[in-house]
């Protein structure tokens, strides 16, 4: 047996490779944007994982990668065909909530001076969703061990998500919520393929 990994940061088509007997799919939705009027930070998106046997998969699967929400707008959902979807974070009016899933993103700060929520997913901090965006004059939230505002943390392809942006700053890729009046980060989809030798 051996393993191959495909990481998608834009919409694409996954084709089942020869000898594949199963996949793990790790999906991050996109972060929501902070309120355009400065009312609050955007909610971060969720991180979700699912194992799917090859016998349950079609030969090709449409990959959708959610786009980060512009100021005040929701982040887009990311999906692996119809098999699995991770919703994006909410755009902010009085602070956007993180997407709903078992690895939830942080909520945005609700107003001036209110930081975005941090998420830990304890005891496995590497699996945290994105951090929430901060309100005006406030910091974003952390994602597990990833500080606020950080993009492309180590191992982001498989587990760690971005930190939330401070007020006026974009969310960290992937999945971080945008600070007030700023965009959330895009999502991503990772497919880990298990193959017979």
Biotite code that builds the C-alpha atoms (Angstrom):
import biotite.structure as struc

atoms = struc.array([
    struc.Atom([0.000, 0.000, 0.000], chain_id="A", res_id=1, res_name="UNK", atom_name="CA", element="C"),
    struc.Atom([1.067, 3.582, -0.571], chain_id="A", res_id=2, res_name="UNK", atom_name="CA", element="C"),
    struc.Atom([-0.497, 7.013, -0.171], chain_id="A", res_id=3, res_name="UNK", atom_name="CA", element="C"),
    struc.Atom([-0.796, 10.018, -2.455], chain_id="A", res_id=4, res_name="UNK", atom_name="CA", element="C"),
    struc.Atom([-2.164, 13.441, -1.566], chain_id="A", res_id=5, res_name="UNK", atom_name="CA", element="C"),
    struc.Atom([-3.986, 15.953, -3.763], chain_id="A", res_id=6, res_name="UNK", atom_name="CA", element="C"),
    struc.Atom([-4.573, 19.498, -2.475], chain_id="A", res_id=7, res_name="UNK", atom_name="CA", element="C"),
    struc.Atom([-7.105, 21.770, -4.175], chain_id="A", res_id=8, res_name="UNK", atom_name="CA", element="C"),
    struc.Atom([-7.197, 25.531, -3.709], chain_id="A", res_id=9, res_name="UNK", atom_name="CA", element="C"),
    struc.Atom([-9.516, 26.150, -6.685], chain_id="A", res_id=10, res_name="UNK", atom_name="CA", element="C"),
    struc.Atom([-12.452, 24.337, -8.260], chain_id="A", res_id=11, res_name="UNK", atom_name="CA", element="C"),
    struc.Atom([-11.387, 21.185, -10.079], chain_id="A", res_id=12, res_name="UNK", atom_name="CA", element="C"),
    struc.Atom([-12.242, 17.563, -10.887], chain_id="A", res_id=13, res_name="UNK", atom_name="CA", element="C"),
    struc.Atom([-10.848, 14.656, -8.861], chain_id="A", res_id=14, res_name="UNK", atom_name="CA", element="C"),
    struc.Atom([-10.296, 11.455, -10.844], chain_id="A", res_id=15, res_name="UNK", atom_name="CA", element="C"),
    struc.Atom([-10.044, 8.185, -8.963], chain_id="A", res_id=16, res_name="UNK", atom_name="CA", element="C"),
    struc.Atom([-6.563, 6.741, -9.588], chain_id="A", res_id=17, res_name="UNK", atom_name="CA", element="C"),
    struc.Atom([-5.954, 3.109, -10.480], chain_id="A", res_id=18, res_name="UNK", atom_name="CA", element="C"),
    struc.Atom([-5.615, 0.865, -7.456], chain_id="A", res_id=19, res_name="UNK", atom_name="CA", element="C"),
    struc.Atom([-7.397, 3.258, -5.101], chain_id="A", res_id=20, res_name="UNK", atom_name="CA", element="C"),
    struc.Atom([-9.314, 1.504, -2.317], chain_id="A", res_id=21, res_name="UNK", atom_name="CA", element="C"),
    struc.Atom([-10.324, 4.512, -0.225], chain_id="A", res_id=22, res_name="UNK", atom_name="CA", element="C"),
    struc.Atom([-9.818, 8.201, 0.459], chain_id="A", res_id=23, res_name="UNK", atom_name="CA", element="C"),
    struc.Atom([-9.757, 10.575, 3.373], chain_id="A", res_id=24, res_name="UNK", atom_name="CA", element="C"),
    struc.Atom([-11.251, 13.950, 2.491], chain_id="A", res_id=25, res_name="UNK", atom_name="CA", element="C"),
    struc.Atom([-10.351, 17.037, 4.541], chain_id="A", res_id=26, res_name="UNK", atom_name="CA", element="C"),
    struc.Atom([-12.386, 20.122, 3.750], chain_id="A", res_id=27, res_name="UNK", atom_name="CA", element="C"),
    struc.Atom([-12.209, 23.727, 4.918], chain_id="A", res_id=28, res_name="UNK", atom_name="CA", element="C"),
    struc.Atom([-14.950, 26.166, 3.974], chain_id="A", res_id=29, res_name="UNK", atom_name="CA", element="C"),
    struc.Atom([-14.106, 29.833, 3.403], chain_id="A", res_id=30, res_name="UNK", atom_name="CA", element="C"),
    struc.Atom([-14.037, 32.479, 6.115], chain_id="A", res_id=31, res_name="UNK", atom_name="CA", element="C"),
    struc.Atom([-16.716, 35.156, 6.286], chain_id="A", res_id=32, res_name="UNK", atom_name="CA", element="C"),
    struc.Atom([-15.897, 38.824, 5.739], chain_id="A", res_id=33, res_name="UNK", atom_name="CA", element="C"),
    struc.Atom([-15.970, 41.418, 8.506], chain_id="A", res_id=34, res_name="UNK", atom_name="CA", element="C"),
    struc.Atom([-18.834, 43.911, 8.553], chain_id="A", res_id=35, res_name="UNK", atom_name="CA", element="C"),
    struc.Atom([-18.265, 46.646, 5.993], chain_id="A", res_id=36, res_name="UNK", atom_name="CA", element="C"),
    struc.Atom([-19.385, 49.330, 8.449], chain_id="A", res_id=37, res_name="UNK", atom_name="CA", element="C"),
    struc.Atom([-16.894, 48.191, 11.082], chain_id="A", res_id=38, res_name="UNK", atom_name="CA", element="C"),
    struc.Atom([-19.424, 46.412, 13.285], chain_id="A", res_id=39, res_name="UNK", atom_name="CA", element="C"),
    struc.Atom([-17.653, 43.106, 13.762], chain_id="A", res_id=40, res_name="UNK", atom_name="CA", element="C"),
    struc.Atom([-15.316, 40.459, 12.448], chain_id="A", res_id=41, res_name="UNK", atom_name="CA", element="C"),
    struc.Atom([-16.271, 37.624, 10.116], chain_id="A", res_id=42, res_name="UNK", atom_name="CA", element="C"),
    struc.Atom([-16.818, 34.098, 11.343], chain_id="A", res_id=43, res_name="UNK", atom_name="CA", element="C"),
    struc.Atom([-14.271, 31.463, 10.434], chain_id="A", res_id=44, res_name="UNK", atom_name="CA", element="C"),
    struc.Atom([-15.134, 28.336, 8.490], chain_id="A", res_id=45, res_name="UNK", atom_name="CA", element="C"),
    struc.Atom([-15.140, 24.769, 9.687], chain_id="A", res_id=46, res_name="UNK", atom_name="CA", element="C"),
    struc.Atom([-12.643, 22.005, 9.085], chain_id="A", res_id=47, res_name="UNK", atom_name="CA", element="C"),
    struc.Atom([-14.167, 18.603, 8.431], chain_id="A", res_id=48, res_name="UNK", atom_name="CA", element="C"),
    struc.Atom([-12.819, 15.164, 7.619], chain_id="A", res_id=49, res_name="UNK", atom_name="CA", element="C"),
    struc.Atom([-14.402, 11.986, 6.284], chain_id="A", res_id=50, res_name="UNK", atom_name="CA", element="C"),
    struc.Atom([-13.192, 8.562, 5.120], chain_id="A", res_id=51, res_name="UNK", atom_name="CA", element="C"),
    struc.Atom([-14.888, 7.174, 2.009], chain_id="A", res_id=52, res_name="UNK", atom_name="CA", element="C"),
    struc.Atom([-14.297, 3.697, 0.498], chain_id="A", res_id=53, res_name="UNK", atom_name="CA", element="C"),
    struc.Atom([-13.517, 3.648, -3.214], chain_id="A", res_id=54, res_name="UNK", atom_name="CA", element="C"),
    struc.Atom([-16.510, 1.407, -3.871], chain_id="A", res_id=55, res_name="UNK", atom_name="CA", element="C"),
    struc.Atom([-18.780, 4.276, -2.773], chain_id="A", res_id=56, res_name="UNK", atom_name="CA", element="C"),
    struc.Atom([-17.158, 6.797, -5.137], chain_id="A", res_id=57, res_name="UNK", atom_name="CA", element="C"),
    struc.Atom([-17.856, 7.666, -8.745], chain_id="A", res_id=58, res_name="UNK", atom_name="CA", element="C"),
    struc.Atom([-14.929, 7.684, -11.170], chain_id="A", res_id=59, res_name="UNK", atom_name="CA", element="C"),
    struc.Atom([-14.750, 11.493, -11.100], chain_id="A", res_id=60, res_name="UNK", atom_name="CA", element="C"),
    struc.Atom([-15.865, 13.917, -8.390], chain_id="A", res_id=61, res_name="UNK", atom_name="CA", element="C"),
    struc.Atom([-16.395, 17.662, -8.677], chain_id="A", res_id=62, res_name="UNK", atom_name="CA", element="C"),
    struc.Atom([-14.273, 19.656, -6.212], chain_id="A", res_id=63, res_name="UNK", atom_name="CA", element="C"),
    struc.Atom([-15.695, 22.997, -5.076], chain_id="A", res_id=64, res_name="UNK", atom_name="CA", element="C"),
    struc.Atom([-13.488, 25.375, -3.087], chain_id="A", res_id=65, res_name="UNK", atom_name="CA", element="C"),
    struc.Atom([-15.287, 28.140, -1.223], chain_id="A", res_id=66, res_name="UNK", atom_name="CA", element="C"),
    struc.Atom([-14.241, 31.738, -1.849], chain_id="A", res_id=67, res_name="UNK", atom_name="CA", element="C"),
    struc.Atom([-13.615, 34.007, 1.110], chain_id="A", res_id=68, res_name="UNK", atom_name="CA", element="C"),
    struc.Atom([-16.461, 36.385, 1.865], chain_id="A", res_id=69, res_name="UNK", atom_name="CA", element="C"),
    struc.Atom([-15.912, 40.024, 0.958], chain_id="A", res_id=70, res_name="UNK", atom_name="CA", element="C"),
    struc.Atom([-16.618, 42.598, 3.670], chain_id="A", res_id=71, res_name="UNK", atom_name="CA", element="C"),
    struc.Atom([-19.873, 41.661, 5.390], chain_id="A", res_id=72, res_name="UNK", atom_name="CA", element="C"),
    struc.Atom([-20.494, 38.604, 3.186], chain_id="A", res_id=73, res_name="UNK", atom_name="CA", element="C"),
    struc.Atom([-20.597, 34.900, 4.012], chain_id="A", res_id=74, res_name="UNK", atom_name="CA", element="C"),
    struc.Atom([-17.722, 32.654, 3.020], chain_id="A", res_id=75, res_name="UNK", atom_name="CA", element="C"),
    struc.Atom([-18.462, 29.982, 0.433], chain_id="A", res_id=76, res_name="UNK", atom_name="CA", element="C"),
    struc.Atom([-18.872, 26.297, 1.204], chain_id="A", res_id=77, res_name="UNK", atom_name="CA", element="C"),
    struc.Atom([-16.269, 23.788, 0.023], chain_id="A", res_id=78, res_name="UNK", atom_name="CA", element="C"),
    struc.Atom([-17.287, 20.311, -1.060], chain_id="A", res_id=79, res_name="UNK", atom_name="CA", element="C"),
    struc.Atom([-16.188, 16.951, -2.428], chain_id="A", res_id=80, res_name="UNK", atom_name="CA", element="C"),
    struc.Atom([-19.006, 16.274, -4.866], chain_id="A", res_id=81, res_name="UNK", atom_name="CA", element="C"),
    struc.Atom([-22.204, 15.358, -3.067], chain_id="A", res_id=82, res_name="UNK", atom_name="CA", element="C"),
    struc.Atom([-20.306, 13.235, -0.566], chain_id="A", res_id=83, res_name="UNK", atom_name="CA", element="C"),
    struc.Atom([-19.241, 15.893, 1.885], chain_id="A", res_id=84, res_name="UNK", atom_name="CA", element="C"),
    struc.Atom([-19.520, 19.649, 2.410], chain_id="A", res_id=85, res_name="UNK", atom_name="CA", element="C"),
    struc.Atom([-17.982, 22.111, 4.876], chain_id="A", res_id=86, res_name="UNK", atom_name="CA", element="C"),
    struc.Atom([-19.942, 25.373, 5.167], chain_id="A", res_id=87, res_name="UNK", atom_name="CA", element="C"),
    struc.Atom([-18.299, 28.769, 5.107], chain_id="A", res_id=88, res_name="UNK", atom_name="CA", element="C"),
    struc.Atom([-18.262, 31.238, 7.963], chain_id="A", res_id=89, res_name="UNK", atom_name="CA", element="C"),
    struc.Atom([-20.880, 33.940, 8.382], chain_id="A", res_id=90, res_name="UNK", atom_name="CA", element="C"),
    struc.Atom([-20.331, 37.502, 7.272], chain_id="A", res_id=91, res_name="UNK", atom_name="CA", element="C"),
    struc.Atom([-20.587, 39.977, 10.091], chain_id="A", res_id=92, res_name="UNK", atom_name="CA", element="C"),
    struc.Atom([-23.314, 42.346, 11.101], chain_id="A", res_id=93, res_name="UNK", atom_name="CA", element="C"),
    struc.Atom([-22.787, 42.140, 14.827], chain_id="A", res_id=94, res_name="UNK", atom_name="CA", element="C"),
    struc.Atom([-20.129, 39.481, 14.643], chain_id="A", res_id=95, res_name="UNK", atom_name="CA", element="C"),
    struc.Atom([-20.370, 36.508, 12.316], chain_id="A", res_id=96, res_name="UNK", atom_name="CA", element="C"),
    struc.Atom([-20.640, 32.988, 13.667], chain_id="A", res_id=97, res_name="UNK", atom_name="CA", element="C"),
    struc.Atom([-18.384, 30.147, 12.623], chain_id="A", res_id=98, res_name="UNK", atom_name="CA", element="C"),
    struc.Atom([-19.782, 27.489, 10.317], chain_id="A", res_id=99, res_name="UNK", atom_name="CA", element="C"),
    struc.Atom([-21.627, 24.631, 11.984], chain_id="A", res_id=100, res_name="UNK", atom_name="CA", element="C"),
    struc.Atom([-19.779, 21.335, 12.082], chain_id="A", res_id=101, res_name="UNK", atom_name="CA", element="C"),
    struc.Atom([-17.919, 19.201, 14.583], chain_id="A", res_id=102, res_name="UNK", atom_name="CA", element="C"),
    struc.Atom([-14.742, 21.237, 14.056], chain_id="A", res_id=103, res_name="UNK", atom_name="CA", element="C"),
    struc.Atom([-16.261, 24.699, 14.214], chain_id="A", res_id=104, res_name="UNK", atom_name="CA", element="C"),
    struc.Atom([-14.564, 27.942, 13.270], chain_id="A", res_id=105, res_name="UNK", atom_name="CA", element="C"),
    struc.Atom([-14.377, 30.916, 15.621], chain_id="A", res_id=106, res_name="UNK", atom_name="CA", element="C"),
    struc.Atom([-17.026, 33.636, 15.753], chain_id="A", res_id=107, res_name="UNK", atom_name="CA", element="C"),
    struc.Atom([-16.161, 37.181, 14.761], chain_id="A", res_id=108, res_name="UNK", atom_name="CA", element="C"),
    struc.Atom([-15.781, 39.968, 17.296], chain_id="A", res_id=109, res_name="UNK", atom_name="CA", element="C"),
    struc.Atom([-19.086, 41.775, 17.805], chain_id="A", res_id=110, res_name="UNK", atom_name="CA", element="C"),
    struc.Atom([-17.910, 45.386, 17.817], chain_id="A", res_id=111, res_name="UNK", atom_name="CA", element="C"),
    struc.Atom([-15.110, 47.863, 18.361], chain_id="A", res_id=112, res_name="UNK", atom_name="CA", element="C"),
    struc.Atom([-12.388, 46.451, 20.591], chain_id="A", res_id=113, res_name="UNK", atom_name="CA", element="C"),
    struc.Atom([-13.897, 42.948, 20.590], chain_id="A", res_id=114, res_name="UNK", atom_name="CA", element="C"),
    struc.Atom([-11.440, 40.264, 19.447], chain_id="A", res_id=115, res_name="UNK", atom_name="CA", element="C"),
    struc.Atom([-12.388, 37.329, 17.256], chain_id="A", res_id=116, res_name="UNK", atom_name="CA", element="C"),
    struc.Atom([-12.958, 34.010, 18.965], chain_id="A", res_id=117, res_name="UNK", atom_name="CA", element="C"),
    struc.Atom([-10.158, 31.467, 19.162], chain_id="A", res_id=118, res_name="UNK", atom_name="CA", element="C"),
    struc.Atom([-10.859, 27.772, 18.637], chain_id="A", res_id=119, res_name="UNK", atom_name="CA", element="C"),
    struc.Atom([-8.861, 24.855, 19.980], chain_id="A", res_id=120, res_name="UNK", atom_name="CA", element="C"),
    struc.Atom([-10.610, 21.567, 19.074], chain_id="A", res_id=121, res_name="UNK", atom_name="CA", element="C"),
    struc.Atom([-8.893, 20.228, 22.178], chain_id="A", res_id=122, res_name="UNK", atom_name="CA", element="C"),
    struc.Atom([-7.281, 17.786, 22.656], chain_id="A", res_id=123, res_name="UNK", atom_name="CA", element="C"),
    struc.Atom([-6.209, 17.774, 18.981], chain_id="A", res_id=124, res_name="UNK", atom_name="CA", element="C"),
    struc.Atom([-5.298, 21.418, 18.359], chain_id="A", res_id=125, res_name="UNK", atom_name="CA", element="C"),
    struc.Atom([-4.074, 20.752, 14.828], chain_id="A", res_id=126, res_name="UNK", atom_name="CA", element="C"),
    struc.Atom([-7.656, 20.020, 13.757], chain_id="A", res_id=127, res_name="UNK", atom_name="CA", element="C"),
    struc.Atom([-9.110, 23.387, 14.764], chain_id="A", res_id=128, res_name="UNK", atom_name="CA", element="C"),
    struc.Atom([-11.255, 25.395, 12.379], chain_id="A", res_id=129, res_name="UNK", atom_name="CA", element="C"),
    struc.Atom([-10.256, 28.922, 11.374], chain_id="A", res_id=130, res_name="UNK", atom_name="CA", element="C"),
    struc.Atom([-9.989, 31.759, 13.888], chain_id="A", res_id=131, res_name="UNK", atom_name="CA", element="C"),
    struc.Atom([-12.664, 34.462, 14.000], chain_id="A", res_id=132, res_name="UNK", atom_name="CA", element="C"),
    struc.Atom([-12.026, 37.973, 12.687], chain_id="A", res_id=133, res_name="UNK", atom_name="CA", element="C"),
    struc.Atom([-11.648, 40.875, 15.100], chain_id="A", res_id=134, res_name="UNK", atom_name="CA", element="C"),
    struc.Atom([-13.837, 43.947, 15.374], chain_id="A", res_id=135, res_name="UNK", atom_name="CA", element="C"),
    struc.Atom([-12.376, 47.447, 14.834], chain_id="A", res_id=136, res_name="UNK", atom_name="CA", element="C"),
    struc.Atom([-9.187, 48.002, 16.849], chain_id="A", res_id=137, res_name="UNK", atom_name="CA", element="C"),
    struc.Atom([-9.139, 44.377, 17.974], chain_id="A", res_id=138, res_name="UNK", atom_name="CA", element="C"),
    struc.Atom([-7.157, 41.241, 17.231], chain_id="A", res_id=139, res_name="UNK", atom_name="CA", element="C"),
    struc.Atom([-8.385, 38.166, 15.411], chain_id="A", res_id=140, res_name="UNK", atom_name="CA", element="C"),
    struc.Atom([-8.753, 34.762, 17.004], chain_id="A", res_id=141, res_name="UNK", atom_name="CA", element="C"),
    struc.Atom([-6.278, 31.887, 16.944], chain_id="A", res_id=142, res_name="UNK", atom_name="CA", element="C"),
    struc.Atom([-6.831, 28.518, 15.273], chain_id="A", res_id=143, res_name="UNK", atom_name="CA", element="C"),
    struc.Atom([-5.489, 25.891, 17.618], chain_id="A", res_id=144, res_name="UNK", atom_name="CA", element="C"),
    struc.Atom([-1.742, 26.575, 17.797], chain_id="A", res_id=145, res_name="UNK", atom_name="CA", element="C"),
    struc.Atom([-1.873, 29.042, 14.867], chain_id="A", res_id=146, res_name="UNK", atom_name="CA", element="C"),
    struc.Atom([-1.772, 32.692, 16.003], chain_id="A", res_id=147, res_name="UNK", atom_name="CA", element="C"),
    struc.Atom([-4.255, 35.288, 14.809], chain_id="A", res_id=148, res_name="UNK", atom_name="CA", element="C"),
    struc.Atom([-3.704, 36.556, 11.275], chain_id="A", res_id=149, res_name="UNK", atom_name="CA", element="C"),
    struc.Atom([-1.296, 33.802, 10.205], chain_id="A", res_id=150, res_name="UNK", atom_name="CA", element="C"),
    struc.Atom([-1.711, 32.290, 6.719], chain_id="A", res_id=151, res_name="UNK", atom_name="CA", element="C"),
    struc.Atom([-0.320, 29.015, 5.352], chain_id="A", res_id=152, res_name="UNK", atom_name="CA", element="C"),
    struc.Atom([0.655, 27.565, 8.733], chain_id="A", res_id=153, res_name="UNK", atom_name="CA", element="C"),
    struc.Atom([2.747, 24.379, 8.798], chain_id="A", res_id=154, res_name="UNK", atom_name="CA", element="C"),
    struc.Atom([0.743, 21.351, 7.627], chain_id="A", res_id=155, res_name="UNK", atom_name="CA", element="C"),
    struc.Atom([-2.115, 23.546, 6.350], chain_id="A", res_id=156, res_name="UNK", atom_name="CA", element="C"),
    struc.Atom([-2.651, 21.099, 3.495], chain_id="A", res_id=157, res_name="UNK", atom_name="CA", element="C"),
    struc.Atom([-3.953, 18.472, 5.914], chain_id="A", res_id=158, res_name="UNK", atom_name="CA", element="C"),
    struc.Atom([-4.872, 20.013, 9.225], chain_id="A", res_id=159, res_name="UNK", atom_name="CA", element="C"),
    struc.Atom([-3.985, 23.484, 10.506], chain_id="A", res_id=160, res_name="UNK", atom_name="CA", element="C"),
    struc.Atom([-6.258, 26.403, 9.512], chain_id="A", res_id=161, res_name="UNK", atom_name="CA", element="C"),
    struc.Atom([-5.558, 30.137, 9.335], chain_id="A", res_id=162, res_name="UNK", atom_name="CA", element="C"),
    struc.Atom([-5.910, 32.630, 12.159], chain_id="A", res_id=163, res_name="UNK", atom_name="CA", element="C"),
    struc.Atom([-8.576, 35.322, 12.124], chain_id="A", res_id=164, res_name="UNK", atom_name="CA", element="C"),
    struc.Atom([-7.668, 38.756, 10.796], chain_id="A", res_id=165, res_name="UNK", atom_name="CA", element="C"),
    struc.Atom([-7.428, 41.767, 13.071], chain_id="A", res_id=166, res_name="UNK", atom_name="CA", element="C"),
    struc.Atom([-9.808, 44.664, 12.473], chain_id="A", res_id=167, res_name="UNK", atom_name="CA", element="C"),
    struc.Atom([-9.234, 45.843, 8.898], chain_id="A", res_id=168, res_name="UNK", atom_name="CA", element="C"),
    struc.Atom([-7.114, 42.795, 7.942], chain_id="A", res_id=169, res_name="UNK", atom_name="CA", element="C"),
    struc.Atom([-8.021, 39.741, 5.877], chain_id="A", res_id=170, res_name="UNK", atom_name="CA", element="C"),
    struc.Atom([-8.364, 36.320, 7.457], chain_id="A", res_id=171, res_name="UNK", atom_name="CA", element="C"),
    struc.Atom([-5.466, 33.874, 7.344], chain_id="A", res_id=172, res_name="UNK", atom_name="CA", element="C"),
    struc.Atom([-5.556, 31.115, 4.711], chain_id="A", res_id=173, res_name="UNK", atom_name="CA", element="C"),
    struc.Atom([-7.205, 28.667, 4.876], chain_id="A", res_id=174, res_name="UNK", atom_name="CA", element="C"),
    struc.Atom([-10.609, 29.409, 6.420], chain_id="A", res_id=175, res_name="UNK", atom_name="CA", element="C"),
    struc.Atom([-9.792, 32.369, 8.697], chain_id="A", res_id=176, res_name="UNK", atom_name="CA", element="C"),
    struc.Atom([-12.476, 35.001, 9.285], chain_id="A", res_id=177, res_name="UNK", atom_name="CA", element="C"),
    struc.Atom([-11.844, 38.545, 8.065], chain_id="A", res_id=178, res_name="UNK", atom_name="CA", element="C"),
    struc.Atom([-11.479, 41.420, 10.496], chain_id="A", res_id=179, res_name="UNK", atom_name="CA", element="C"),
    struc.Atom([-13.907, 44.339, 10.346], chain_id="A", res_id=180, res_name="UNK", atom_name="CA", element="C"),
    struc.Atom([-14.349, 45.607, 6.758], chain_id="A", res_id=181, res_name="UNK", atom_name="CA", element="C"),
    struc.Atom([-11.979, 42.900, 5.422], chain_id="A", res_id=182, res_name="UNK", atom_name="CA", element="C"),
    struc.Atom([-12.323, 39.642, 3.503], chain_id="A", res_id=183, res_name="UNK", atom_name="CA", element="C"),
    struc.Atom([-12.296, 36.120, 4.854], chain_id="A", res_id=184, res_name="UNK", atom_name="CA", element="C"),
    struc.Atom([-9.815, 33.556, 3.559], chain_id="A", res_id=185, res_name="UNK", atom_name="CA", element="C"),
    struc.Atom([-10.582, 30.987, 0.888], chain_id="A", res_id=186, res_name="UNK", atom_name="CA", element="C"),
    struc.Atom([-11.177, 27.370, 1.770], chain_id="A", res_id=187, res_name="UNK", atom_name="CA", element="C"),
    struc.Atom([-9.427, 24.260, 0.446], chain_id="A", res_id=188, res_name="UNK", atom_name="CA", element="C"),
    struc.Atom([-10.022, 20.563, -0.157], chain_id="A", res_id=189, res_name="UNK", atom_name="CA", element="C"),
    struc.Atom([-7.465, 17.813, 0.475], chain_id="A", res_id=190, res_name="UNK", atom_name="CA", element="C"),
    struc.Atom([-7.881, 14.243, -0.767], chain_id="A", res_id=191, res_name="UNK", atom_name="CA", element="C"),
    struc.Atom([-5.625, 11.559, 0.714], chain_id="A", res_id=192, res_name="UNK", atom_name="CA", element="C"),
    struc.Atom([-5.700, 8.504, -1.560], chain_id="A", res_id=193, res_name="UNK", atom_name="CA", element="C"),
    struc.Atom([-4.904, 4.987, -0.349], chain_id="A", res_id=194, res_name="UNK", atom_name="CA", element="C"),
    struc.Atom([-3.572, 2.818, -3.168], chain_id="A", res_id=195, res_name="UNK", atom_name="CA", element="C"),
    struc.Atom([-2.659, -0.829, -3.624], chain_id="A", res_id=196, res_name="UNK", atom_name="CA", element="C"),
    struc.Atom([0.948, -1.353, -4.733], chain_id="A", res_id=197, res_name="UNK", atom_name="CA", element="C"),
])
